[in-house]
Amino acid sequence: MPDSTATAAPPITTKEPRQRSVRVVLVGLMIAMLLAMLDNMIVGTAMPTIVGDLGGLNHLSWVVTAYTLATATSTPVWGKLGDMYGRKGIFLTSIVLFLAGSALSGMSQTMDQLIAFRAVQGLGAGGLIVGVMAIIGELVPPRERGKYQGMTAGVMAIAMIGGPLVGGSITDNWGWRWSFYINLPIGVVALAMVTIVLHLPKKRTKARIDYPGAALLTVAITSLVLLTTWGGTQYAWGSPMIIGLLVLGLAALGGFLFAETRAAEPVMPLRIFRSRNFSVISLVAFLVGFTMFGAMTFLPLYQQTVQGASATNSGLLLLPMLLAMMAVSLVAGRITTATGKYKVFPIVGGVLITAGLFLLSTMDVHTSRLSSGVYMAVLGAGMGSIMQITMLIAQNSVSMRDIGVGSSSSTLFRTIGGSFGVSLFGALFSHKVQHSMESAGGAGAAATKGGAQLDPATIAKFPPAVKDAYLHAVSSGTHMVFLVGGLVSVIGLIAAWFITETPLRGAPTAPKAKSEPADEQPAVLAEAL
């Protein structure tokens, strides 16, 4: 592990100016991060209106899939480009690309145009997320990062609560196009702040970009995302399309691994996986994404269908989970900064996530909002314990020259895990609901013939007996989802025990006579700010 006491620039004489400088930079970074997180929440609320205006209901899912696919495939490339050519320029490029995609999406005249421009937006979003994480990793040593950890959790909470509210208000009052245009003024503020206050050392490498590796990884990720998106919905799991995607994905993954052993500057250096902590925390990140995204998908569905919440207010009902996540994330960060101890948090987080999911699996048609709120708070506390710590451990497990690919890899594993989780949980939910409705008789089976998820307006038209059967079926479906999620989270809990608590960079140590090479040490704020 590199020596954290080495410096490459004159020291800052007082801690307060340094902390104030970091906070100023972080405000700009958090605004940029808010762009990517808030966008999907706002657009999701506007989708019914968009379909009414542009048509193309059959292609509706591609508005989301194109964005997700572009984000996932571009994430590792953005991380590597930042490592090779400097993070500031690459990060600013991703902001501009995201804003261009937003403007073009707002001007779309057909559904095909909207899908294409959402892909452009997704490309920019991939750079926004990994750029924020990598820049924080370069500016703030892992030992000190806990002081600012609550800001990231706060941005997520604001996006999840405010997104549906803002999206509904914008769509109703200004029209759906402003759900994209609203990104422009926010993005310009982020662009200006990052340009003015962020000053990082410039980099330039003579090595060529690993185009074969990037292309093969893109094919592998695309195949896996489409497999999990289409499997069990548009195509049967045993259909030639799904089997073909699986074979293509595995072949591309094998080719990618081979290409990375030969590339001068691999897009995802396999050396990072030699670190036991990085490999373990990558598995934990995958499983956290698997359970977290699944829970976040089906909690609003349960609230809207069984508990009768509106689509807009369902974000507010997630408040217990999000507040618990923010509070615990803040406490975990402070403790990590003060003590340098962090292994306990993935373990505690795994216990709480498992307990929260098992509690959520007990919900039925009679569960009160108070009870479900308590269960969500337990889940949120677990998420707060583990989400930011996974990134911290990943970044602390790689050298500074690989901080970008370390950050992007951790983000990618969580994204892919989420894609698999939503797909598997969706298949389990649909099967359980269909089975329950078939057991209710012919009228029940006919009600869900077109799909297991129905909108509240359709449900309200059902005869009382069919409506009651459907509410019980949804309750049974979410029970299965959360129960399986709890079982999967046990694997993550077991994996967390294998994390080795190596010292965090930036921890106080005895002075050394000779410093380590510059590319192996944390960025120095005196030079960077």
Beta strands, then each sheet from edge to edge (+ up, - down):
end
